[in-house]
Amino acid sequence: MPTLVLLRHGQSRWNLENRFTGWVDVPLTETGRSEARAAGALMKRAGLRFDRCFTSDLQRAQETLRLALAELGTPDLPTIRDQALNERHYGDLQGLDKAETAAKYGAEQVHIWRRSYDVPPPGGESLEDTARRTLPFFEREILPCLAHGEDVLVAAHGNSLRSIVMKLDRLDREGVLALNLDTGVPLVYTMSPDATVLGREVLSAAPAENTKTDPVP
């Protein structure tokens, strides 16, 4: 049965600084690069091998994929890069940290933008908007690969991957809002050719590691 692995990029510079990143093309930190290599080691230990990869148009996801594949010993796999897998666009919030954002817009309004499903920040996307561009790409480009029996690795971002998990796990709005995906932790789905989920596993070196989250994608 085909395998689908979803991998959120490792810690980025603005994750570390707790800034809204969105489509700003910031690099990984050294911690993020270590997370990417560790993800590759976990997948290698689990015996995972891939036929094709997908990633976003942003360097933090692409570098995570590159480092993970190098650790797997398969650095030259066919890879498709597309903006449809980019992080949620945070519009006017991009580059601001939480304190700056609360001072500018008010803490209550910022909470609504961050935690609602369908209310976008000014000039940006809601989670619903992100799903509207990510899911058609997933259905058009990724699901057919799985249907043909290919094992697929997707290295992308917290919110674009949440959209995919929402579909695979059949989450409602409340369920997807409560979902957090850890940086550098592979989420493994065993799929049937008709895209039915047969199994789901989070790969982690130790249970404690699976509790960490970065508060701002």
C-alpha positions as CSV (number, residue, x, y, z in Angstrom):
1,M,0.0,0.0,0.0
2,P,1.3,3.5,-0.8
3,T,2.7,5.7,2.0
4,L,2.2,9.5,2.3
5,V,4.4,11.4,4.7
6,L,3.7,15.0,5.7
7,L,6.6,16.9,7.2
8,R,6.5,20.4,8.5
9,H,9.7,22.3,7.9
10,G,12.2,22.7,10.7
11,Q,12.4,25.8,12.9
12,S,12.9,28.9,10.9
13,R,14.5,32.2,12.0
14,W,11.1,33.8,12.5
15,N,9.7,30.8,14.3
16,L,12.5,31.4,16.8
17,E,11.7,35.1,17.0
18,N,7.9,34.3,17.3
19,R,7.1,36.4,14.3
20,F,4.3,35.9,11.8
21,T,6.1,34.5,8.8
22,G,3.6,33.5,6.1
23,W,5.1,33.9,2.6
24,V,8.3,35.8,3.7
25,D,11.1,33.5,2.6
26,V,13.2,33.2,5.8
27,P,15.8,30.5,6.3
28,L,16.0,27.7,8.8
29,T,17.9,28.1,12.0
30,E,20.6,25.6,12.9
31,T,18.0,24.0,15.2
32,G,15.7,23.7,12.1
33,R,18.4,22.1,10.1
34,S,19.1,19.6,12.9
35,E,15.3,18.9,13.0
36,A,15.3,18.2,9.2
37,R,18.2,15.8,9.5
38,A,16.6,14.1,12.4
39,A,13.4,13.7,10.5
40,G,15.3,12.0,7.7
41,A,17.0,9.7,10.2
42,L,13.6,8.8,11.7
43,M,12.2,7.9,8.3
44,K,15.3,5.9,7.4
45,R,15.0,4.0,10.7
46,A,11.3,3.3,9.9
47,G,12.3,1.8,6.5
48,L,10.6,4.5,4.5
49,R,11.5,5.2,0.9
50,F,9.9,7.6,-1.5
51,D,9.2,7.8,-5.3
52,R,8.3,11.4,-5.4
53,C,8.4,14.6,-3.3
54,F,6.4,17.8,-3.1
55,T,7.3,21.0,-1.4
56,S,6.4,24.7,-1.4
57,D,7.9,27.7,-3.1
58,L,9.7,28.7,0.2
59,Q,13.3,27.9,1.1
60,R,12.6,26.7,4.7
61,A,10.4,23.8,3.3
62,Q,12.8,23.1,0.4
63,E,15.9,23.0,2.7
64,T,14.0,20.7,5.1
65,L,13.3,18.4,2.3
66,R,16.9,18.5,1.0
67,L,18.4,17.7,4.4
68,A,15.9,14.9,5.1
69,L,16.5,13.3,1.7
70,A,20.2,13.5,2.2
71,E,19.9,11.7,5.5
72,L,17.7,9.0,3.7
73,G,20.4,8.6,1.1
74,T,18.1,9.6,-1.7
75,P,19.0,13.2,-2.5
76,D,17.8,13.3,-6.2
77,L,14.2,12.2,-6.1
78,P,11.7,13.9,-8.5
79,T,10.4,16.9,-6.7
80,I,7.6,19.3,-7.5
81,R,7.6,22.8,-6.0
82,D,4.4,24.8,-5.9
83,Q,3.0,27.9,-4.2
84,A,-0.2,26.0,-3.4
85,L,1.8,24.3,-0.6
86,N,3.0,27.7,0.8
87,E,2.2,28.7,4.4
88,R,-0.9,30.7,5.1
89,H,-0.3,34.3,4.0
90,Y,-0.5,36.6,7.0
91,G,-0.8,39.8,5.1
92,D,-0.1,42.9,7.2
93,L,0.9,40.8,10.1
94,Q,3.9,39.3,8.4
95,G,7.1,40.3,10.2
96,L,5.4,41.4,13.4
97,D,5.9,39.6,16.7
98,K,3.0,38.9,19.0
99,A,3.7,41.9,21.2
100,E,3.9,44.3,18.2
101,T,0.7,42.8,16.7
102,A,-1.3,43.1,19.9
103,A,-0.2,46.7,20.4
104,K,-1.2,47.6,16.8
105,Y,-4.5,45.7,16.5
106,G,-5.5,44.7,20.0
107,A,-5.0,41.3,21.6
108,E,-8.7,40.2,21.1
109,Q,-8.6,40.9,17.4
110,V,-5.3,39.1,16.9
111,H,-6.7,36.1,18.7
112,I,-9.6,36.0,16.3
113,W,-7.3,36.2,13.3
114,R,-5.1,33.4,14.7
115,R,-7.7,31.0,16.0
116,S,-10.7,31.4,13.7
117,Y,-11.2,29.3,10.6
118,D,-12.6,31.8,8.2
119,V,-11.6,35.3,9.4
120,P,-8.4,36.5,7.5
121,P,-6.0,39.1,8.8
122,P,-5.8,42.4,6.8
123,G,-4.3,41.6,3.4
124,G,-3.9,37.9,4.2
125,E,-5.6,34.5,4.2
126,S,-7.7,32.6,6.7
127,L,-7.2,28.9,7.2
128,E,-10.2,28.4,5.0
129,D,-8.5,30.4,2.2
130,T,-5.3,28.3,2.6
131,A,-7.4,25.1,2.3
132,R,-9.0,26.4,-0.9
133,R,-5.6,26.6,-2.7
134,T,-3.9,23.6,-1.0
135,L,-6.6,20.9,-1.3
136,P,-7.2,21.2,-5.0
137,F,-3.5,20.9,-5.6
138,F,-3.4,17.9,-3.2
139,E,-6.3,16.2,-5.1
140,R,-5.0,17.0,-8.5
141,E,-1.3,16.3,-8.1
142,I,-0.6,14.2,-5.0
143,L,-3.5,11.8,-4.8
144,P,-3.0,10.4,-8.3
145,C,0.6,9.5,-7.4
146,L,-0.7,7.5,-4.4
147,A,-3.3,5.9,-6.6
148,H,-0.5,4.7,-8.9
149,G,1.2,3.1,-5.9
150,E,3.9,5.7,-5.4
151,D,5.2,6.6,-1.9
152,V,5.1,10.4,-1.5
153,L,6.8,12.9,0.9
154,V,5.4,16.4,1.3
155,A,7.6,18.9,3.0
156,A,5.6,22.1,3.6
157,H,4.1,24.3,6.4
158,G,2.0,24.2,9.4
159,N,-1.2,25.5,7.9
160,S,-1.0,24.0,4.4
161,L,-0.4,20.7,6.0
162,R,-3.2,21.2,8.4
163,S,-5.5,21.6,5.4
164,I,-4.4,18.2,4.1
165,V,-4.7,16.6,7.5
166,M,-8.2,18.1,7.8
167,K,-9.2,16.1,4.7
168,L,-7.4,12.9,5.5
169,D,-8.6,12.8,9.1
170,R,-12.0,14.2,8.3
171,L,-11.7,17.0,10.9
172,D,-14.4,19.6,11.3
173,R,-13.5,23.3,11.9
174,E,-13.1,22.9,15.6
175,G,-10.9,19.8,15.1
176,V,-8.5,21.5,12.6
177,L,-8.2,24.6,14.8
178,A,-7.1,22.4,17.7
179,L,-4.5,20.6,15.5
180,N,-0.8,21.4,15.9
181,L,1.9,19.9,13.8
182,D,5.4,19.9,15.2
183,T,8.4,21.2,13.3
184,G,10.5,18.4,11.8
185,V,8.2,15.5,12.9
186,P,7.1,13.2,10.1
187,L,3.4,12.3,10.0
188,V,3.0,8.9,8.2
189,Y,-0.2,7.8,6.5
190,T,-0.7,4.3,5.0
191,M,-3.1,4.8,2.1
192,S,-5.2,2.6,-0.1
193,P,-5.1,3.3,-3.8
194,D,-8.5,4.9,-3.6
195,A,-7.1,7.4,-1.0
196,T,-8.7,5.8,2.1
197,V,-6.5,6.2,5.2
198,L,-5.5,2.8,6.5
199,G,-3.1,3.9,9.2
200,R,-1.6,7.0,10.8
201,E,1.6,7.3,12.8
202,V,3.7,10.1,14.2
203,L,7.4,9.4,14.0
204,S,9.2,10.7,17.1
205,A,12.5,9.8,18.7
206,A,10.9,10.1,22.2
207,P,7.4,10.8,23.4
208,A,8.4,14.1,25.0
209,E,9.6,15.4,21.6
210,N,6.1,15.1,20.2
211,T,4.8,17.8,22.6
212,K,6.7,20.7,21.2
213,T,5.0,23.3,18.9
214,D,6.0,26.6,17.4
215,P,3.3,29.1,18.3
216,V,3.5,31.1,15.0
217,P,4.0,29.4,11.6
